Amino acid sequence: MADFPVYPEVDEGGGIVQEYAPFVFGGVMLIAAFAFAGNYMGQNANAHNAPPDELELNLVSPVTNIIAKGSLLPDGENFDIVNLNVLRKQTVVSLGKGDFVNASGQVFISPASIDLSGKADVSVPAVKRLALAPSPSKIEKSFKLKRTEKQAVVAQRRARLAEENCMARAIYFEARSESELGQLAVARVILNRVKDPAYPNSICGVVYQGSNRRNSCQFSFACDGLPDDVKQPAAWANSKQLAQKAMSDSKGTKIMSTATNYHADYVRPKWAGSMKRIVKIGRHIFYSDS
């Protein structure tokens, strides 16, 4: 006869409860968590949907508690009063009325500074009438005058440049190989002729006098029939500088103050015998007609 194993007796109802108890407990906790979360979200939604007045009340409440702390402010004052006093003080001081602010920083106006009589102060001088603007005709006339003056200045400048150019050409073509003293001596002869009534009263007039007749002019380069081309730039620049220098020096050297003629030492013109010889500078001999 075979032997079968013997198992302990099991209470079927209690075993089932112990087996499924953890799952039941977890489900209950999960439902409770969802319920708590839904309640919290509902409260936040209500707070966001609350009227603006309630929100402002909730936000202002902590600030009101801070303002109510009297230990931070003088007695009987709050932040609004302090800021108002500071604003008044800054405004009065910026207007230059510092005498209206006392030592405590409060603004006041002395009763003596207010005139309640309604009478004007006769000591205050009357305001002068503003000068009327000039009429359009006067303005136009002043513009015309200035325009005329400007044109005169421009004309003088152009004449000055033309005179300097004529003087520079005479120095360049007549004496560029001479020393600076010899070139200035030629320039002095031209200036002396301008002052002499017997000659033209301008530098260009003196330099080009008689240039319309071949070999009959006062300065040979002006009527020799050759083109007046500048071929030595350095000598030309030097001639322009010496022309400006000679025209700026109204007196020049005393010995050349009366010189009106000159010629090269390798020629003997007819007029030389009737004039007074003054000096020889380089290859040029200078004369005076007095």
Protein Blocks (a to p, Z undefined) as FASTA:
>chain_A
ZZddddddddfklmmmmmmmmmmmmmmmmmmmmmmmmmmmmmmmmmmmpcfklmmmmmmm
mmmmmmmmmklpcehiafklmmmmmmmmmmmmmnopamlpcfkopacddfklpcfkopac
fkbccdddddddddfklmmmmmmmmmmmmmmmmmmmmmmmmmmmmmmmmmmmmmmmpcfk
lmmmmmmmmmmmmmpmkbccbfklmmmgoklpghiafblklmnopacddfblklmmmmmm
mmmmmmmmmnlpfklmmgcbdcdfkbccfklmmpccfbdehjbccddfZZ
